[in-house]
Each structure stands twice: as structure tokens, then as C-alpha cells.
Amino acid sequence: MRCQFDSMAPKSYIDIQGERYEKMVYCIPSEILTRMLEAHHHNWIDKKKRRPHEINTLVNHKEYLSFIDREKILSHRFFFAPVLYSEHWWLYVLDKNGPEGPEMFVLDSKNISSPTEERTTLNKFVSNILSQLLRWAGAPTILKKGSWSLLPTYINVPQQPNEYDCAVFMMKWMELIDPTKLHGCCTYDIEQWTDPMLMEFRKKLVAKIILSKENTKRSDAIRAAHEMRRTKPSAALRSPFLPFSTPDLPST
């Protein structure tokens, strides 16, 4: 990876999504779900009737629909829905054509079950939003007749060893998790990640972000890397095997 950082060459570009995101999994834009949760989930339930208010969440957020790929919602079986709430990231996985019908799963690096009643309500709210998106795209609803939500299944996955790596865990799950293997399992067979491993993950994720075709500053970063090597060809910049630290960078 240090060689990749040093060269910043377009040929070293890493596809951050990969082929399966084109054919198998559609990722719902995280900011859309996060904003809907912030705006509605507290007053979503009618406490007297103990059911949702008769509202369509999408009606209040039509401006977001232009960022949703209707064709992929129709053609893809699996959906990843990353969510940031209360300064914590976790991942919802929806299978709209499961063996026993539509099913949702939760991968959370801090919890292997719903930690609070508020989170349980929030989980149900997300399933309702996803159902609305499917109906908007023209796909069959994931909800049974008379039901207003799905109750997701929590998958027992390794938990983060610190208080700040939830986003790294979530992104690695999006890269590694096989959604076809979530059915009928309480624990997903994946190794426990240590702090040194997470540090390596972060470095690689930075490279993916910088070199992604979606990064509008990608060319600037590559150009700056070439300039940095020409103006200060230190040992750390020349060799991928020596320690690298901020003093190796030009003061400018």
C-alpha cells in the first residue's frame, strides 16, 4: 500500500465497490437514511394506537429520490443500508427475496442485539423506509399484509476494541460479507480484528478513497504526490520498507 501511496498512479486504482455492487448488492446512500431518521423516527409511532402515523416518509423527502437508482432497486436482490445515528455507524442488510420471504439483518460493531427500545423502534422505521423505496421503484413490498415493519435479525459479529472504529468495521463488512450466508445463522464466521489490523484497514481505505474515480480531487492528489517526490525524495518516499512519518513531508 505504501508503494501505491508513493506512486498514486492511475493504474493502481482500486475499485471501491467491485463487481458485486453492480450485479448483486445495491447500497442505499447513507445520508438519505440518516436524515430521515433524524427527522422522523422520534415521532413516527402513534403512542395511543401503538402503530405508525399514517404518513409516507418519502413524500416529505422527494428531493432524495433523484439519488436513488430505481433500476437497481428492481434488479438487485440484496441491499446494504449504512446508517449513522447518535455518533455510531452500523449496517442493515436487506434480502428482498429470501428463502422464507423478505428478511433484514443488522451488523453492529457494538451490539449483538438491540441495546434499547429506541433502537428497536429505529430498526423497524428503517425497514418501513426501505419498503417505501421498493414500492416507489415498482417492486413488491417486503411487508406482509397488515404489517408496518420487519424486525431485523442481529448477526453476532466481532465487536470493535475501541470507541472510534465503527465506520471501519461497517465498510469492511460491506467489502467482505456474503449476504447469501446470513440466513439461518446467528454468528458470521469472521476473524476478530485487532487494533494493528484496523490501522492497516484505515490506511487501505484512505488509498481507496483517494484513488476512487468518484473522488473529484483524485488528479490533484496524484499530481501533488509527484511534486512531493520530486521536491523532497527522502528515504521514506523512495522505499516502501522504511517507516514513514509527517516530518518526511514538505513543510509546505
N, C-alpha and C positions, 0 to 999 in steps of 0.2 A: 504493500500500500504506500510505503514511503516513496518507492520508485514512481508510483502513479502521481503522488503529490508533486514530486520533483519535475516530472515531465509535463503534466497537465495536457498531454496530447489528446486531440480528439479521438484517435484510435483507441485510447484507453477508456473511452466512455463506457460506463456501466449502466445497463438498463435497470432503473429502479423498480419498474413494475414487472417486466418479464412477460413471457408469452401467456402464462396462465391468466393474467389480468385481461387479456384480450379475448380469451376463449372460455374461461371458467368462472372467474370471480369479478364482480363489479364492486368498486369501492365507492360508497356514498360520501360525498365531500363532507369532511368533519365539521367545518364551520357552520354548515346549514343545520345539522342536527343540534350542535351546541347552542346556537342562537334560539332555536325552537324550544329547547329545554329551558333555557334561561327565561324565556318569555312566558311560557305556558304551564310548565309542569306543576308549579305550586298551586294554581287554581284550576287544574284540569279536572279534578274529581268533584262532583257534586256531593258534599258530605251528607246531605239529607237522604239522597237516593242511593248513595254509595256506588255510583257509576259515573262515567264521564259526562260532562255537559254536552249537549247536542251541538258540537261545533266541529268544523273541519279545519284542522290546523293549517293545511296548505292554503286555504282561502286567505288567511292572514299573511301568507308569505309567498305570494305568487311570483315575486321578483326572484326567488331562488330557483324556480323551475327551469329557467334558462340554463342553469349549470348542471342539470340532470340529463343524462343520456337515456332517452326513452327507449331507443332500440336495444341498448344493453340490458335494461331492466326486463325487457321482454325475452331476450335471447339467453341471458345468463341464469344459471340455477342458484349460484351462491352469491351472497352479498357480505362485504365487510363494512361495518359501520363504526369507525373510531369516534370516541366521544371524549371531550374534555369537560369535566364538571368538578367544581369545588377544588381546583388545582390538582386534579388527578385524571390521568388518561386510562381508559380501558377499551376493550374491543368487543363489539357484538358481531356474531356470525349468524346469518340467516340462510337457511336452506328452504327454498320455496317449494321444492319437490322431494321432500324426504320420504324414506321408506314407509312411514306411517302418517304422512301428511307434512305440512309446513312445520318447521321447528327452528327455534332460536337458541343460541348458546352465548355465554358470557365468558370472556377470558380476562381476568383481572389479576394484576401482579401484587395486589394487597389483600385480596379476598377470594376464598374458595366457596363462599356462599354469600347471599345478600346480607350486608352488615347491618342495615337499618330498614325500618318500614318505609322511609322516604326513598331509599334506593329501590326497593321492590316496586313502589309506585312509579318511579322513574323508568325502570325496566319495562313495565307494561306500557308506559307512554311511548317509548321508543318503538315497541312492536306495533303500536297503533299508527305511528307516523309512517313506518315502513309499509304497512298495509295500505295506507292512503297513497303512497307513492306508486305502489303496484297497480292500484285501481286507476290512478291518473294515467299511467302508461298503457292501460288496457289489459293488464294481466289479471288472472283470477285472484281474489282476495286470499290472504293467508289465514284469515279468521274464520272460525266456524260460525254458523248461523246463530245469531243471538249473543255471540261473544264480542267483546270490545278490545281484547288484547290476548297476547300469548305470554305465558310465564316462562322466561328463558331458563335453560339449564346451565348452572355454573360448572365449568370444567376445572378440575384440580390441576393447576399448572404451577411450576416453580414460582416462588414469591421473591420479590426484589429484596436484596440485602441492605438497602439503604432507603432514603426518603425522597430520592430525586430521579430515579431511573425508570419511572413508569412509562414514559414515552419510548424509551429504547426497547423495553420489553414488548410494548404494543407493536412497534414497527418490525421487530424481529419475528413476532408471531405472524404478522401479515406476510412476511417473506417465507416462513418455514412451515406454518401449519397447513396440513392437508385437511380441508373441511369435510372430505368424504369419510374421514376416520373419527369424527366427533360423535356420531350416532352410537348410542348404547354404551358409551364409556364415561366413567366418572373422572378418570385421570388420563391426561395425554402424556404419552411416553416421550419426554424431552428432558435433557440434562439440566441440572441446576447451574445457573450462570453465576460465576464469582465476580468480584469487583474488577480484577485484571481482565477477565473476559469481556466485561461490559465496557471497559475502557477501549479495548480493541474494536468492539462493535461501534462505539461512538466515532472513532477515527474513520472507520469504513463508511459510516452513514454520512459523515461530512464530505467524504470524497464523492459519494453518490449524488449528494445534493448539488455540490459544485459542478460536477460533470454532467448533470442531467440536462437533456435537451430543453426541459421546461424552465431551466434557470436562465433568465434574461441577461444575467451578468456573467454567463459562462465564458464568453470570449474575452471579457475584461480580466477575469481571473486567470485564464491561460496566458494572456499577454503579460500580466503583472508577474506571473511566475517566471516567465522567460526573462523579463527585465531583472528580477531579483537574482537569478542565477548569474546573469552577465555582470551585474554591478558588484556582487559580493559572492564569488564562488568559494565559499568556505568548505571545510572538510565535511561538515554535516550535510551541506547541499549536494556535494559531489558523491557521497557514499550513502546508500540506504542502510548501512550496517552500524553507523555511528549514532550516538544519542543526539537528539535534536531539541533545541530549546529556543526560547524567544530571543536571547542575545545573538543567535545566528542570523536573525532577520535584520535588514537595514533599519536604521533609526527612523527613516522617512516612511 
